[in-house]
Structure formats: structure tokens, C-alpha cells
Amino acid sequence: MTILIAYDGSDDAKAAIEAAGRLLQGDRAVVLTVWERLAMTAAHASMGMVISPELTAAEDQAVGEAMQHLADQGAELARKSGFTATPRVELDRVAIWSTIVDVAADVDAALIVTGTRGLGGVKSLLLGSTSDRVVHHADRPVLVVPAPAKDE
């Protein structure tokens, strides 16, 4: 059985891997990191940089390498949690949730695992959470792991 785990490096994503590992040890996992070109453009704009919506080849390569490193970290965490895990990186085509659902179909995942909140910030407040969208659009079971309790 293949499990697709959405991973963005957030504490919620790490908690989702650990919780899934306790329930599903030994299964094959694909740890997916999705990155958005538009988010990178918006980040540059928020710093007052005027750039074209397209990343330069060097920027594109650097971001791709950083996202691969993030997916590799997620796969390593999944292996420590008991999965046979491989990393996967995808460029967001339409929306992160849509890419997650598409990749789940591509790998014929029996289950999609995601945390409740990731690193989406204001965008997720305005557009709805990625996990909520995955739950409503996936054609397979979805495990949404709640955020870890914060020490007070």
C-alpha cells in the first residue's frame, strides 16, 4: 500500500508524518513537497523587488534544489517513523491541494496524509486551508492530523 504524505517542513507536517508512522508503519510512503512559483514572485514583491512573474533559470534551479532538500528531509523523517519512503517534488500547477490530489492519483495512493495547517499563512486564511481542500476534492481517504499541542 502506498501512502502519500504532503510535507512543507512545518511543525504540523512533521506531526502528521509521526502520527501516520504510529498507525501505518512498514507501508510505502511518497513524501510530496509542492512549491508555488507565484508565491516566490509575491515574496520578492513584498520585499519591494520589481521582477517579472517568471523566475530566472538560476532562481528556478535554486528554488527547485531547496524544495528537493525539503522533500528529502520529509522522507528521512518518514523513514524514522517506520515508512519505506521516497521524496517527490512537484511544481504547483493550479493550487497546492490540486497537485496533492493529482499526485495521489498518479501514485495510486491508498491514503493521503496531511497536517491541519502548513506554511500558507495569509493565503490559506483567504482561500481556505490546503487540508480542507484535499478532503473535499480527493477521491480516496484522507488522514488530517491536528496540530501538535503548544506548550504554554
MIDOSE-1310 file (N, C-alpha, C; in nm, 2 decimals, decimal comma, always signed):
residues 152
mtil	+0,09/-0,12/+0,00/+0,00/+0,00/+0,00/+0,09/+0,12/+0,00; +0,06/+0,22/-0,08/+0,13/+0,35/-0,09/+0,05/+0,46/-0,02; +0,12/+0,53/+0,07/+0,07/+0,64/+0,14/+0,13/+0,77/+0,08; +0,05/+0,87/+0,05/+0,11/+1,00/+0,00/+0,10/+1,09/+0,12
iayd	+0,22/+1,15/+0,16/+0,23/+1,24/+0,27/+0,27/+1,38/+0,22; +0,18/+1,48/+0,24/+0,21/+1,62/+0,20/+0,30/+1,68/+0,30; +0,41/+1,73/+0,26/+0,51/+1,78/+0,35/+0,57/+1,92/+0,31; +0,56/+2,02/+0,40/+0,61/+2,15/+0,37/+0,71/+2,20/+0,47
gsdd	+0,75/+2,11/+0,56/+0,85/+2,14/+0,66/+0,80/+2,20/+0,79; +0,67/+2,23/+0,79/+0,60/+2,29/+0,91/+0,60/+2,19/+1,02; +0,58/+2,24/+1,14/+0,56/+2,15/+1,26/+0,44/+2,06/+1,24; +0,33/+2,11/+1,18/+0,21/+2,03/+1,15/+0,24/+1,92/+1,06
akaa	+0,32/+1,94/+0,96/+0,36/+1,84/+0,86/+0,44/+1,73/+0,93; +0,54/+1,77/+1,01/+0,62/+1,68/+1,09/+0,53/+1,59/+1,18; +0,44/+1,66/+1,25/+0,35/+1,58/+1,34/+0,26/+1,48/+1,26; +0,22/+1,52/+1,14/+0,14/+1,43/+1,05/+0,22/+1,31/+1,02
ieaa	+0,35/+1,32/+0,98/+0,43/+1,21/+0,95/+0,45/+1,12/+1,07; +0,47/+1,18/+1,19/+0,49/+1,09/+1,31/+0,37/+1,02/+1,34; +0,25/+1,09/+1,33/+0,12/+1,02/+1,37/+0,09/+0,91/+1,27; +0,11/+0,93/+1,14/+0,09/+0,83/+1,04/+0,18/+0,71/+1,06
grll	+0,31/+0,74/+1,10/+0,40/+0,63/+1,12/+0,36/+0,54/+1,24; +0,30/+0,60/+1,34/+0,25/+0,52/+1,45/+0,13/+0,43/+1,41; +0,06/+0,47/+1,31/-0,06/+0,40/+1,26/-0,02/+0,30/+1,15; +0,07/+0,34/+1,06/+0,09/+0,27/+0,94/+0,23/+0,22/+0,91
qgdr	+0,31/+0,20/+1,01/+0,45/+0,16/+0,99/+0,46/+0,04/+0,89; +0,57/+0,05/+0,82/+0,60/-0,05/+0,72/+0,54/-0,03/+0,58; +0,45/+0,06/+0,57/+0,40/+0,09/+0,44/+0,49/+0,17/+0,36; +0,47/+0,18/+0,23/+0,55/+0,26/+0,14/+0,49/+0,40/+0,14
avvl	+0,57/+0,50/+0,15/+0,53/+0,64/+0,15/+0,60/+0,72/+0,05; +0,52/+0,81/-0,02/+0,58/+0,91/-0,11/+0,56/+1,04/-0,03; +0,67/+1,11/+0,00/+0,66/+1,24/+0,07/+0,67/+1,35/-0,03; +0,56/+1,42/-0,05/+0,54/+1,52/-0,15/+0,56/+1,66/-0,10
tvwe	+0,65/+1,74/-0,16/+0,66/+1,88/-0,14/+0,62/+1,95/-0,26; +0,52/+2,04/-0,25/+0,47/+2,12/-0,36/+0,52/+2,26/-0,35; +0,57/+2,32/-0,45/+0,61/+2,46/-0,44/+0,54/+2,55/-0,55; +0,52/+2,67/-0,51/+0,45/+2,76/-0,59/+0,54/+2,87/-0,65
rlam	+0,54/+2,88/-0,78/+0,62/+2,99/-0,84/+0,56/+3,13/-0,81; +0,43/+3,14/-0,80/+0,36/+3,26/-0,77/+0,39/+3,31/-0,63; +0,40/+3,22/-0,54/+0,44/+3,25/-0,40/+0,58/+3,32/-0,40; +0,67/+3,26/-0,48/+0,81/+3,32/-0,48/+0,80/+3,46/-0,54
taah	+0,72/+3,48/-0,64/+0,71/+3,62/-0,70/+0,65/+3,71/-0,60; +0,55/+3,67/-0,53/+0,49/+3,75/-0,43/+0,58/+3,79/-0,31; +0,67/+3,69/-0,28/+0,77/+3,72/-0,17/+0,87/+3,82/-0,22; +0,91/+3,81/-0,34/+1,00/+3,92/-0,39/+0,93/+4,05/-0,39
asmg	+0,80/+4,06/-0,44/+0,73/+4,18/-0,44/+0,71/+4,24/-0,31; +0,69/+4,16/-0,20/+0,67/+4,21/-0,07/+0,80/+4,27/-0,01; +0,91/+4,24/-0,07/+1,04/+4,30/-0,03/+1,07/+4,42/-0,12; +0,97/+4,46/-0,20/+0,99/+4,58/-0,28/+1,07/+4,56/-0,41
mvis	+1,09/+4,43/-0,44/+1,17/+4,40/-0,56/+1,07/+4,39/-0,68; +1,10/+4,46/-0,79/+1,02/+4,45/-0,91/+1,09/+4,35/-1,00; +1,01/+4,24/-1,02/+1,06/+4,13/-1,10/+0,95/+4,08/-1,19; +0,99/+4,01/-1,30/+0,88/+3,95/-1,38/+0,83/+3,83/-1,31
pelt	+0,71/+3,79/-1,35/+0,64/+3,68/-1,28/+0,72/+3,55/-1,30; +0,81/+3,54/-1,40/+0,89/+3,42/-1,43/+1,02/+3,43/-1,35; +1,06/+3,32/-1,29/+1,18/+3,31/-1,22/+1,29/+3,30/-1,33; +1,41/+3,35/-1,30/+1,52/+3,33/-1,39/+1,56/+3,18/-1,37
aaed	+1,64/+3,13/-1,47/+1,68/+2,99/-1,47/+1,76/+2,96/-1,34; +1,84/+3,05/-1,29/+1,92/+3,03/-1,17/+1,83/+3,03/-1,05; +1,73/+3,12/-1,04/+1,64/+3,12/-0,93/+1,55/+2,99/-0,93; +1,51/+2,96/-1,05/+1,43/+2,84/-1,06/+1,51/+2,71/-1,01
qavg	+1,63/+2,70/-1,05/+1,71/+2,59/-1,01/+1,74/+2,59/-0,86; +1,77/+2,71/-0,80/+1,79/+2,72/-0,66/+1,67/+2,69/-0,58; +1,55/+2,73/-0,62/+1,43/+2,70/-0,55/+1,40/+2,55/-0,56; +1,42/+2,50/-0,68/+1,40/+2,35/-0,70/+1,49/+2,27/-0,61
eamq	+1,61/+2,31/-0,60/+1,70/+2,24/-0,51/+1,66/+2,25/-0,37; +1,62/+2,37/-0,33/+1,57/+2,38/-0,19/+1,45/+2,30/-0,16; +1,36/+2,29/-0,25/+1,24/+2,21/-0,24/+1,27/+2,06/-0,23; +1,37/+2,02/-0,32/+1,41/+1,88/-0,31/+1,48/+1,85/-0,18
hlad	+1,55/+1,94/-0,12/+1,61/+1,92/+0,01/+1,51/+1,91/+0,11; +1,40/+1,99/+0,10/+1,29/+1,98/+0,20/+1,22/+1,85/+0,19; +1,19/+1,80/+0,06/+1,13/+1,67/+0,05/+1,22/+1,56/+0,10; +1,35/+1,57/+0,08/+1,44/+1,47/+0,13/+1,43/+1,46/+0,28
qgae	+1,43/+1,58/+0,35/+1,41/+1,58/+0,49/+1,29/+1,52/+0,54; +1,18/+1,54/+0,47/+1,05/+1,48/+0,50/+1,05/+1,33/+0,48; +1,12/+1,28/+0,37/+1,13/+1,14/+0,35/+1,22/+1,07/+0,46; +1,32/+1,14/+0,51/+1,40/+1,09/+0,61/+1,32/+1,08/+0,74
lark	+1,24/+1,18/+0,77/+1,16/+1,18/+0,89/+1,06/+1,06/+0,88; +1,00/+1,04/+0,76/+0,91/+0,93/+0,74/+0,98/+0,79/+0,76; +1,10/+0,78/+0,71/+1,18/+0,66/+0,73/+1,20/+0,63/+0,88; +1,23/+0,74/+0,96/+1,25/+0,73/+1,10/+1,12/+0,69/+1,17
sgft	+1,01/+0,72/+1,11/+0,87/+0,69/+1,16/+0,82/+0,55/+1,12; +0,91/+0,48/+1,04/+0,87/+0,34/+1,01/+0,83/+0,32/+0,86; +0,83/+0,42/+0,78/+0,79/+0,40/+0,64/+0,91/+0,37/+0,55; +0,88/+0,30/+0,44/+0,98/+0,29/+0,33/+0,94/+0,42/+0,25
atpr	+1,02/+0,52/+0,25/+0,98/+0,65/+0,20/+1,07/+0,70/+0,08; +1,01/+0,76/-0,01/+1,08/+0,83/-0,12/+1,03/+0,98/-0,13; +1,12/+1,07/-0,16/+1,07/+1,21/-0,17/+1,02/+1,24/-0,31; +0,94/+1,33/-0,32/+0,89/+1,38/-0,46/+0,86/+1,53/-0,45
veld	+0,90/+1,60/-0,55/+0,88/+1,74/-0,56/+0,80/+1,77/-0,68; +0,70/+1,86/-0,67/+0,61/+1,90/-0,78/+0,60/+2,05/-0,78; +0,60/+2,11/-0,90/+0,56/+2,25/-0,91/+0,41/+2,26/-0,91; +0,36/+2,35/-0,83/+0,22/+2,37/-0,83/+0,17/+2,42/-0,96
rvai	+0,07/+2,34/-1,02/+0,01/+2,38/-1,15/-0,11/+2,47/-1,14; -0,19/+2,44/-1,04/-0,32/+2,52/-1,03/-0,33/+2,57/-0,88; -0,32/+2,47/-0,79/-0,33/+2,50/-0,65/-0,26/+2,39/-0,58; -0,20/+2,41/-0,46/-0,13/+2,31/-0,39/-0,22/+2,19/-0,37
wsti	-0,34/+2,21/-0,32/-0,43/+2,10/-0,29/-0,46/+2,01/-0,42; -0,47/+2,08/-0,53/-0,50/+2,01/-0,66/-0,38/+1,92/-0,70; -0,26/+1,98/-0,68/-0,14/+1,90/-0,71/-0,13/+1,78/-0,62; -0,16/+1,79/-0,49/-0,16/+1,68/-0,40/-0,26/+1,57/-0,44
vdva	-0,38/+1,61/-0,48/-0,48/+1,52/-0,53/-0,44/+1,45/-0,66; -0,38/+1,53/-0,75/-0,33/+1,47/-0,87/-0,21/+1,37/-0,85; -0,12/+1,40/-0,76/-0,01/+1,31/-0,74/-0,06/+1,18/-0,67; -0,16/+1,20/-0,58/-0,22/+1,08/-0,51/-0,27/+0,98/-0,62
advd	-0,34/+1,04/-0,72/-0,39/+0,95/-0,83/-0,27/+0,89/-0,91; -0,17/+0,97/-0,93/-0,06/+0,93/-1,01/+0,02/+0,81/-0,94; +0,03/+0,81/-0,81/+0,10/+0,70/-0,74/+0,00/+0,60/-0,69; -0,13/+0,62/-0,72/-0,23/+0,53/-0,67/-0,23/+0,51/-0,52
aali	-0,22/+0,62/-0,45/-0,21/+0,62/-0,31/-0,34/+0,57/-0,25; -0,33/+0,48/-0,15/-0,44/+0,43/-0,07/-0,49/+0,53/+0,03; -0,40/+0,63/+0,06/-0,43/+0,73/+0,17/-0,35/+0,85/+0,14; -0,41/+0,97/+0,17/-0,33/+1,09/+0,17/-0,32/+1,14/+0,31
vtgt	-0,20/+1,18/+0,36/-0,18/+1,23/+0,49/-0,14/+1,37/+0,48; -0,20/+1,46/+0,57/-0,16/+1,60/+0,57/-0,18/+1,65/+0,71; -0,11/+1,76/+0,74/-0,14/+1,83/+0,87/-0,25/+1,92/+0,85; -0,30/+1,98/+0,96/-0,41/+2,08/+0,95/-0,37/+2,21/+0,90
rglg	-0,25/+2,25/+0,94/-0,20/+2,38/+0,89/-0,06/+2,37/+0,84; -0,02/+2,44/+0,74/+0,11/+2,44/+0,69/+0,17/+2,58/+0,70; +0,25/+2,61/+0,60/+0,32/+2,74/+0,60/+0,25/+2,84/+0,51; +0,12/+2,82/+0,48/+0,05/+2,90/+0,39/+0,02/+3,04/+0,43
gvks	+0,01/+3,06/+0,57/-0,01/+3,19/+0,62/-0,14/+3,26/+0,58; -0,13/+3,39/+0,54/-0,24/+3,47/+0,50/-0,32/+3,41/+0,38; -0,25/+3,35/+0,29/-0,31/+3,30/+0,17/-0,41/+3,19/+0,21; -0,38/+3,10/+0,31/-0,47/+3,00/+0,35/-0,59/+3,05/+0,42
lllg	-0,57/+3,16/+0,49/-0,68/+3,23/+0,56/-0,78/+3,28/+0,46; -0,73/+3,33/+0,35/-0,82/+3,39/+0,25/-0,88/+3,29/+0,16; -0,81/+3,18/+0,13/-0,86/+3,09/+0,03/-0,90/+2,95/+0,09; -0,88/+2,93/+0,21/-0,92/+2,81/+0,28/-0,79/+2,72/+0,29
stsd	-0,79/+2,63/+0,38/-0,67/+2,55/+0,40/-0,65/+2,44/+0,30; -0,53/+2,41/+0,28/-0,50/+2,30/+0,18/-0,56/+2,17/+0,23; -0,55/+2,14/+0,36/-0,60/+2,01/+0,40/-0,76/+2,01/+0,38; -0,82/+2,12/+0,40/-0,97/+2,12/+0,38/-1,00/+2,10/+0,23
rvvh	-0,93/+2,16/+0,15/-0,95/+2,14/+0,00/-0,92/+1,99/-0,04; -0,81/+1,94/+0,01/-0,78/+1,80/-0,02/-0,89/+1,71/+0,02; -0,94/+1,72/+0,15/-1,05/+1,64/+0,20/-1,17/+1,65/+0,10; -1,20/+1,77/+0,06/-1,32/+1,79/-0,02/-1,31/+1,75/-0,17
hadr	-1,19/+1,73/-0,22/-1,17/+1,70/-0,36/-1,10/+1,57/-0,39; -1,05/+1,50/-0,29/-0,98/+1,37/-0,31/-1,08/+1,26/-0,33; -1,04/+1,17/-0,41/-1,13/+1,05/-0,44/-1,08/+0,93/-0,36; -1,01/+0,95/-0,26/-0,95/+0,85/-0,17/-0,95/+0,90/-0,03
pvlv	-0,93/+0,81/+0,07/-0,93/+0,85/+0,21/-0,82/+0,95/+0,24; -0,85/+1,04/+0,33/-0,75/+1,14/+0,37/-0,74/+1,14/+0,52; -0,62/+1,14/+0,57/-0,60/+1,15/+0,72/-0,54/+1,29/+0,74; -0,62/+1,37/+0,82/-0,58/+1,50/+0,86/-0,54/+1,50/+1,00
vpap	-0,41/+1,52/+1,03/-0,36/+1,51/+1,17/-0,36/+1,65/+1,23; -0,43/+1,67/+1,34/-0,43/+1,80/+1,41/-0,30/+1,85/+1,45; -0,29/+1,98/+1,46/-0,17/+2,05/+1,50/-0,12/+2,00/+1,64; +0,01/+1,99/+1,66/+0,06/+1,94/+1,79/+0,03/+2,05/+1,89
akde	+0,01/+2,00/+2,01/-0,03/+2,09/+2,13/+0,09/+2,18/+2,15; +0,07/+2,31/+2,17/+0,17/+2,41/+2,20/+0,19/+2,41/+2,35; +0,32/+2,41/+2,40/+0,35/+2,43/+2,54/+0,31/+2,57/+2,58; +0,24/+2,58/+2,69/+0,20/+2,71/+2,74/+0,28/+2,76/+2,85
